[in-house]
Amino acid sequence: MIKVTLVKSLNGRHEKHIKTAHSLGLKKINDASVQPDNAMTQGKIAQIAYLVKTEVVE
């Protein structure tokens, strides 16, 4: 499992990146969600890597 935390604002970002963040359950700064570690989640995180912080959770 991967814990994803939004560390930068979504204001002024590309619409596609905002929708990607929302699909991960991130709407406000410091929102965090735990996601499964699979290819789909890795792709979403790679797209918005400049906005989020990730850490591995057991």
C-alpha positions, 0 to 999 in steps of 0.5 A: 500500500502507498500513502499519498499526500497532497503537498502543493495546491491544485490552483492553476494546475492542468485540469487533467492533473486536478482530476487525477488528484481527485481520483486519488482522493486528494482535494486540499493541501495535506489530504492523504489517502492510502492506495494499492500499489499497482500499475494504475496507481503508479501511473497516476502518481507519476503524472502528478509527482510534483504535487504529492509526497508518497510513502510505503505503508504496510 
